[in-house]
Amino acid sequence: MAPLISINSPNPLNIRDFVVNQGQGVKGLAELGLKSLPTQYIQPPEERNIAEAHHGSIPVIDVSSWDDPEVAKAVCDAARKWGFFQIVNHGVPIHVLEDVKDATHQFFGLPAEEKLKYSKERSATTNIRYGTSFAPEAEKALEWKDYLSLFFVSSDEAASLWPPICRNQALTYIESSEIVVKKLLEILMNGLNIPEIDESKESMLMGSKRINFNYYPKCPNPERTVGIGPHSDVSTLTVLLQDDIGGLYVRNTDTMNWIHVPPISGSLVINVGDALQIMSNGKYKSIEHRVSANGSANRISVPIFVNPRPSDIIGPLPEVLKSGEKPPYKHVLYSDYVRHFFKKAHDGKATIEFAKA
């Protein structure tokens, strides 16, 4: 084991070794009792400066009646204008949401050597990844976050390889949210004048899923770093479960201000990803968002990324081009798009340029 990090004068190599190689993560770093932020996490001023939350917020939609035309209109309007909205009365049981939040805390409460079994270098499969920050090898400044990422292939693989302490809760959350995802996609496709989602289209819209457990430890200087830097998701849709602490900010594309997304008990945050922006030919917007660091408490979140299959070719859907409008996006292999996203640091909306015609 590397020598304990000096709190007053951290050694960059020891920081990285402790956090990444030893699997301690940012959680382990925070638990050293740091009085100030290690230099590796200090973001440039333009990256960390989130002004006070501006007035207004993303729409909150009661979806207790999925067949209500007003619900459909609200969902499509939010996807066009905001790219983000919260849903309440969605039907996913509250105990399922609470169980998966508890499981997140339980996983990150494991000893480092247990979590390290699921790291890139040691995981039994590339479908399971425990890590820290976003892309440590590509980032000039690290993000104040640890994560466990689980790509769903089959229930059998999950049962045999996912961490036992959280696998059942993760699987139940994915299964319970399936109807919500299908209903939202039906509404959004109807909004593009696509009345039915056939089998091939359903596969492209939601052919694969990834669930992340995100852990943001209490930070000694939250104003100098970020939990997650500005980015848009590469998914079709993302279904996000927040805890009650808050810290998610969304870019208002009209004002370019950052708007805080306040936690609402029992709600799910939905956002459009790049894949849906491309498939809708820009009708629905994937929007920049970010997560602030927190100086008072440990925060967690649990997103489910609903994606095309890695082998799918994505591009504007034929139905949205019937009027003759020119597509700004070309057709790309989805796995190439995702690979491009993950090989670099978070950089706002820059990933979408990869698919520009």
Secondary structure, 3 states (H helix, E strand, C coil): CCCCCCCCCCCHHHHHHHHHHCCCHHHHHHCCCCCCCCHHHCCCHHHHCCCCCCCCCCCEEECCCCCCHHHHHHHHHHHHHCCEEEEECCCCCHHHHHHHHHHHHHHHCCCHHHHHHHECCCCCCCCEEEEECCCCCCCCCCCCCEEEEEEECCHHHHHHHCCCCCHHHHHHHHHHHHHHHHHHHHHHHHCCCCCCCCHHHHHHHHCEEEEEEEEECCCCCHHHCCCEEEECCCCCEEEEEECCCCCEEEECCCCCCEEECCCCCCCEEEEECHHHHHHCCCCCCCCCEEECCCCCCCEEEEEEEEECCCCCEECCCHHHHCCCCCCCECCEEHHHHHHHHHCCCCCECHHHHHHEC
